[in-house]
Amino acid sequence: QPSTPCPSIPPTVSQPALKICEGDVCKVFRKQKIRKAKGPDGVSPACLKACAVQLSSIFTLIFNRSLELCIVPSCFKCSTIIPVPKKPKTTGLNDYRPVALTSVVMKSFERLVLAYLKDITGPLLDPLQFAYRANRSVDDAVNMGLHYILQHLDKPGTYARILFVDFSSAFNTITPDILQIKLSQLSVPTSICQWITSFLTDRQQLVRLGTLTSPGLRSPLLFSLYTNDCTSKDPSVKLLKFADDTTVIGLIRDGDESAYRQEAEQLSLWCSHNNLELNTLKTVEMTVDFRRKPPALPPLTIMNSTVAAVDSFKFLGTNISQDLKRDIQIDSIVKKAQQRLYFLRQLKKFNLPQALMTQFYSAVIESVL
């Protein structure tokens, strides 16, 4: 798909250029998880962790040289693509999710750059983006959405329409040229913008079957920055984001849905201009209306497709229904806990020490309650 034309790159902003120190490289090497898979270069996490002190100095020079030249070495841009089944029984290519296995050294480099990006862009990010923000979590996003809805429904003649948006291959459709413009607008130095563009372009890939995966780090945060300017212009419409999970909440009064429908149309246009594809087959809508005799509502249409209406939806891991009761969520948690209690009973039959059983309960069962 061709890239959308972009304006020229703005001049260099006033932020200092990134300079990586040896201590930070050593620290990130020591944090390697040794059970993670190796990348295409054959360097294992165990090697980096065991030889962190010895390797940190040379890689610090390589990393800083890469940042100075705004070029990522080609060996750092190789990926092994692992087809991961989406479900137990697969019948076609659409039943697989491609996961990229990248260089462990490059992922360490990414961590250092991403930490720098978070510090720079944090104050400028959309307040309704809850991913990769300090002191924010997925629970905050869910609670904020429910707060908006319940607060609005306290007023007479009101209801809410909730659009759960699904993007097709969201992380894989970022256009580097557009991203470079957006990062520059967020006060990211031009040299870092160009380095990220170098990292995202001219990548080599190969496909391998039956391999453990260890995906790259860059996509979720960069996607959050990519969609930072996708916001609602109307105060009666809230656009909540958690990485690529986007939810449009229309707080409607006296049956006036014009603002909600206009924002849905603007979202569709924004996606078209930014090379993102709305998956209209998986995008669904739910209405919350506590009035005694709610009228039938006209369906929402996006890109000439009627959005399917649902009675309940799993919103960022939490099951919510039209009546906003917790029954579905509670039943789901109880079912999951009961399934795991079976394993605890099996461990008891094998006379496992009580201390280990308590640890198993805390880690596997109590953690989902």
SENUPA-566203 format. One record per residue: residue in three letters; z negated, x negated, y negated of N, C-alpha, C in turn. Coordinates in steps of 0.2 Angstrom, whole numbers, plus 5000, padded with zeros to 4 digits. Layout:
// SENUPA-566203
AlaZXYZXYZXY
...
//
This chain:
// SENUPA-566203
Gln500049965006500050005000500049964994
Pro500549974989500549924983499949934979
Ser499749874975499149874971499349914965
Thr498849944962498849974955498949924950
Pro499349934945499449884940498749874936
Cys498649814934497949804930498149774924
Pro497649784919497749754912497549674913
Ser497749634908497549564908496849554909
Ile496649494912495949474912495649454906
Pro495049484904494749474898494549404897
Pro494449374891494249304890493549294894
Thr493449224895492849204898492149234895
Val491749264899491149294896490649244895
Ser490049254892489549204890489049184895
Gln489149214901488649204906488749124909
Pro488249094911488349024913488649024920
Ala489048974922489348964928488848954934
Leu488948974940488548964945488548894947
Lys487948864948487848804951487348804957
Ile487548784963487148794968486748734970
Cys486048734971485648674972485548664980
Glu485448604981485348584988484748624992
Gly484248634988483648674991483848744993
Asp484248774989484448844991484848844997
Val485348794998485748795004485348785010
Cys484848735009484448715015484048785017
Lys483748815012483348875013483848935017
Val484448945015484848995018485048975025
Phe485148905026485348885033484748895037
Arg484148885035483548895039483348965041
Lys483649015037483549085039484149105044
Gln484549065046485049085051484649125057
Lys484949175060484749205066485149175072
Ile484849145076485149105081485549145086
Arg485349205087485749245092486349275089
Lys486549265083487149295080487749255083
Ala488349285083488949255086489149195081
Lys489549155084489849095080490549125077
Gly490749095072491349115068491949075071
Pro492549085068493149055071493148985071
Asp492748955066492648885066492248845071
Gly491848895075491448865081490748845079
Val490648845072489948825070489448885072
Ser488948865075488448915077487848925072
Pro487548975072486948985068486348935070
Ala486348925076485848885079485948815076
Cys486548795076486648725073486448715066
Leu486648765062486448765055485748765054
Lys485348805058484648815057484348745059
Ala484548715065484248655067484348595063
Cys484948595060485148535056485148555048
Ala484748605046484848625039484748565034
Val484248525036484048465031484648415031
Gln484948405036485448355037486148385034
Leu486248445035486948475033486948505026
Ser486348515023486348555016486648515011
Ser486548445011486748405005487548405005
Ile487848395011488648395011488948465009
Phe488548515012488848585010488748605003
Thr488148575000488048594993488648564989
Leu488848504990489448474987490048514988
Ile490148534994490748574996490748644992
Phe490148674992490148744989490248734981
Asn489948684978489948684971490748664969
Arg491048624973491748604972492148664972
Ser492048704977492448764978492348814972
Leu491748814969491548864963491948834957
Glu491948764957492248734951493048744951
Leu493348744957494048744957494248824958
Cys493748864959493848934959494348954965
Ile494248904971494648914977494148914983
Val494348954987493948954994494348924999
Pro494148865002494548835007494748885013
Ser495348875015495648915020495348925026
Cys494948865028494548875034493948925034
Phe493748935028493248985027493449055026
Lys494149065026494449135025494749155032
Cys494649125037494849145044494349195047
Ser494649245050494249295053494449315060
Thr494049325064494149355071494049425071
Ile494549475072494449545072494249565079
Ile493649605079493449625086493449705086
Pro493849735090493949805090493249835094
Val492849875090492249905093492349975094
Pro492250005100492350075101491850115097
Lys492150165094491750215090491350265095
Lys491550275101491250325105491350295112
Pro490950315117490950295124491650295127
Lys492050345126492750355129493250345124
Thr493650295125494150285120494850305122
Thr495250345118495950365120496550335116
Gly496350305111496850275106496550225101
Leu497050195097496750145092496350175087
Asn496350235086495950265081495250275083
Asp495050265089494450265092494050195092
Tyr494350155089494050085088493950065080
Arg493450035079493250015072493349935072
Pro493749905068493849835067493249805064
Val492949755067492449715064492649645063
Ala492549615058492749545056492249495058
Leu492349445062491949395064492149335060
Thr491649315055491849265050491449205051
Ser491549145047491249085047490449095045
Val490049065049489349065048489149025041
Val489548975041489448935035489648975028
Met490249005029490449045023489949105022
Lys489649135027489149185026488549165022
Ser488349105023487849075020488049065012
Phe488649045011488949035005488949105001
Glu489149155005489149215002488449245000
Arg487949225004487249255002487049224995
Leu487249154994487049124987487449154982
Val488049174983488549204977488249274976
Leu488149314981487949384981487249384977
Ala486849344978486149344975486249334967
Tyr486749284966486949274959487249334956
Leu487649374959488049434957487549484955
Lys487049494960486549544959486149534953
Asp485949474951485549454945485949474939
Ile486649464939487049474933487149544932
Thr487349574937487649644937487049704937
Gly486449684939485949734940485849774934
Pro485749754928485549794922486149834920
Leu486749824923487349864921487549914926
Leu487249914932487449954937487350034936
Asp487750074939487550144938486850164941
Pro486450194937485750214939485750254945
Leu486350294947486350334953486650294959
Gln486750234958486950194964486250164967
Phe486150174973485450164976485550104981
Ala486150074983486250024987486149954984
Tyr485849914987485749844985485449834978
Arg484949884977484549874971483849864972
Ala483449824968482749814969482349874969
Asn481949884974481449944974481750004974
Arg482350004978482750074979482950074986
Ser482950134989483150134996483550194997
Val483750205004484150265005483650325005
Asp483050325006482550375005482550404997
Asp482550354993482550364986483250414984
Ala483750394987484350424986484350504988
Val484050514994483950574997483550614993
Asn482950584991482450624987482650644980
Met483050594977483350614970483850664971
Gly484250664976484750724977484350794977
Leu483850794982483450854983483050874977
His482850824973482450844967482950874962
Tyr483550854961484050884956484150954958
Ile484250964965484451034967483851084967
Leu483251064969482651104969482451124961
Gln482551074957482351084950482851134947
His483451124949483951174946483851244949
Leu483751244955483651314958483051354956
Asp482551324952482051354949482251404944
Lys482851394941483051434936483451494938
Pro483451554935483751614937484551604937
Gly484851634942485651634942485951574943
Thr485651534947485851464949485951454956
Tyr486451404958486551384965486851314964
Ala486851284970487151214970487651204975
Arg488251164973488751154978488751074979
Ile488651054985488650984987489250964991
Leu489550914988490150884991490050814994
Phe490050815001489950745004490650715005
Val490750665001491350625001491450575007
Asp492050575010492150525015492750485013
Phe492750415013493350375011493550345018
Ser494250335018494550305024494550235023
Ser494250195028494150125028494050095021
Ala493450125018493250105011493250035010
Phe492849995014492749925013493449885013
Asn493949915017494549875018495049885013
Thr494949935008495449955004495349924996
Ile494849884996494749854989495349814987
Thr495549824981496149784978495849724974
Pro495949664976495649604973495849604965
Asp496449624963496549624956496149674952
Ile496049734955495649784951494949764951
Leu494749734957494049714957493849654952
Gln494349614951494249554946494149584939
Ile494549634938494449664931493749704931
Lys493549734936492849774936492349724935
Leu492349664939491849614939491749584932
Ser492349574929492349544922492049594917
Gln492149654918491849704914491049714915
Leu490849684920490149684922489749614920
Ser490149574916489849514913489849464918
Val490249464923490349414928490749364926
Pro490649294926491049244923491749244926
Thr492249234922492949234924493049184930
Ser492649124930492749084936492549114942
Ile491949144942491749184948492149234950
Cys492449274945492949324947493549294951
Gln493749244948494349204951494149184958
Trp493549154959493349134966493349184971
Ile493049244969493049304973493749324975
Thr494249324970494949344971495249294976
Ser495049234976495349184980495049194987
Phe494449214988494049234994494349294998
Leu494649344994494849404997495649404998
Thr495949354996496649344997496849295002
Asp497449295004497749245009497249235015
Arg497049285018496549275023496949275030
Gln496749235035497049235041496649275046
Gln496949305051496549345056496849345063
Leu496449345068496649355075496249405078
Val496449435083496049485087495849455093
Arg495249475095494949455101494549515104
Leu494549515111494249575114493549545118
Gly493049595118492449575122492049525119
Thr491949525113491549475109491049505105
Leu490449475105489849495101490049485094
Thr489849535089490149535082489549515078
Ser489749485072489349465067489649475060
Pro489749535057490149545052489949505045
Gly490449505041490349475034489849515030
Leu489649485024489149515020489449545014
Arg490049525012490349535005490449605004
Ser490749645009491049705008490649755004
Pro490049775007489649825004489449814997
Leu489249754995489049744988489649744984
Leu490149714986490749714981491049784981
Phe490949824986491249894985490749934980
Ser490149924980489649954975489849934968
Leu490049874967490249854961490949884959
Tyr491349884964492049914963492049984961
Thr491550024963491450094962490950104956
Asn490750054953490250064948490450114942
Asp491050114940491350154935491550224937
Cys491450234943491550304946490850344945
Thr490850384939490250414938490450484935
Ser489950534935490050594932489950594924
Lys490450634921490450634914490050704911
Asp489850744916489550804914488850804917
Pro488350824913487650824915487450874920
Ser487850924921487750974927488050954933
Val488350894934488650864940488350794941
Lys488050784947487750724948488150684954
Leu488250624953488650584958488250534960
Leu487950544966487550494970487950454974
Lys487750384974488050334978487550294982
Phe487750274988487350224992487950184996
Ala488150134992488750094995489350134995
Asp489650155001490250195001490050265003
Asp489450285003489250355004489150384997
Thr489650434996489650464989489550544990
Thr489050564985488950634986488950664979
Val489350724978489450754972488950814972
Ile488550824967488050884967488250924961
Gly488450984962488651024956488051074955
Leu487751074949487151114948487451174943
Ile487551224947487951284944487551344941
Arg487751364936487351424933487851474930
Asp487651534932487951594930488751594932
Gly488751564938489451564942489951524938
Asp489751474933490251434930490351374934
Glu490851364938491051304942491551254939
Ser491751264933492251224930492051154929
Ala491451134928491251064927491251034934
Tyr491051064939491051044946491751034949
Arg492151074948492851074950493251014946
Gln493051014940493450964936493150894938
Glu492550884940492250814942492550804949
Ala492650854953492950834960493650814959
Glu494050844954494750824953494750754950
Gln494250744945494250674942494150624948
Leu493650634952493550594958494150574962
Ser494550624963495150624967495650574963
Leu495750584956496150544952495850474952
Trp495250464951494950394951495150354958
Cys495050394963495250364970495950344970
Ser496450384967497150364967497250304963
His496950304957497050244952496750184955
Asn496250184959495950124962496050114969
Asn496550134972496850124979496350144984
Leu495950194983495450214988495750284990
Glu495650294997495950355000495350405002
Leu495350464999494850515001495150545008
Asn494650545012494750575019494650645019
Thr495150695017494950765016494750795023
Leu494950765028494750795035494050795036
Lys493750735034492950725035492550735029
Thr492850755023492450775017492350845018
Val491650865017491450925018490950955012
Glu490851015012490451045006489951095009
Met489351095006488851135008488551175001
Thr488451235002488151274996487451294997
Val487051284992486351304993486251354987
Asp486051414990486051474985485451514988
Phe484951514984484351554986484251624983
Arg484851654980484851714977484851764983
Arg484651824981484551874987485251894990
Lys485751914985486351924988486851884985
Pro486951824988487451774985488151794986
Pro488551794981489251814982489651764986
Ala490251784989490651744992490951694987
Leu490951634988491251584983491951554985
Pro492351544980493051524982492951454985
Pro493351434989493351364992493551314987
Leu493351254988493551194984494151164987
Thr494651144983495251114985495351044982
Ile495450994986495550924984496250904987
Met496650874983497250854985497650894989
Asn497650964987498051014990497751034997
Ser497151004999496751025005496151065004
Thr496051115007495451155007494851115010
Val494351105007493751065009493351115014
Ala493151095020492851135025492051145022
Ala491851205023491151225022490751215028
Val490151185027489651175033488951205031
Asp488551225036487951245035487351195035
Ser487551135038487051085038487451015038
Phe487150965036487450895036486950845036
Lys487150785039486750725039486850685033
Phe486450695028486450665022486050595022
Leu486450545022486150475022485550465027
Gly485750495033485250495039484750545039
Thr484750595034484250645034484650715035
Asn484450755040484850815041484550865036
Ile485050895032484850945028485251005029
Ser484951065028485351135029485351175023
Gln485751225023485851265017485151295014
Asp484651305018484051335016483551275014
Leu483751215015483351155013482751145017
Lys482651185022482151175027482151115031
Arg481651085034481651025037481651035045
Asp481851095047481851105054482351065058
Ile482951055056483451015059483250945060
Gln482950915054482750855054482150835059
Ile481650885059481050875063481250885070
Asp481750925072481950935079482350865081
Ser482750845077483050775078482550725080
Ile482050715075481550665076481150675083
Val480950735084480550745090480950735096
Lys481650755096482050735102482150665103
Lys482250625098482250555098481650525101
Ala481050545099480450515101480350535108
Gln480450595110480350615117480850575122
Gln481450555120481850515124481550445125
Arg481250415120480950355120480250345123
Leu479950405123479350415127479450405135
Tyr480050425137480150415144480150335146
Phe480350295142480350225143479650195143
Leu479150225139478450205139478150225145
Arg478350285148478050305154478250265160
Gln478850235160479150195165478750125164
Leu478650105158478250045158477550045160
Lys477250105159476550115162476550115170
Lys477150145173477150145180477150065183
Phe477450025179477449955181476849915179
Asn476349955177475649915175475749865169
Leu476149885164476149835159475549835155
Pro475349775153474649775149474649815143
Gln474149845141474049895136474249865129
Ala474149805128474349775122475049775121
Leu475449765126476149765126476449835125
Met476149885128476349955128476149975121
Thr475649955118475549975111476049945106
Gln476249885107476749855103477449885104
Phe477549905110478149945112478150005108
Tyr477650045108477550105105477650105097
Ser477350055094477450045087478150025085
Ala478449985089479149965087479650015089
Val479650045094480150095097480050165095
Ile479450185096479350265095479050275088
Glu478450245086478150255080478650245074
Ser479150195075479550185069480050235067
Val480150285072480650335070480250405068
Leu479650405068479250465067479150465059
//
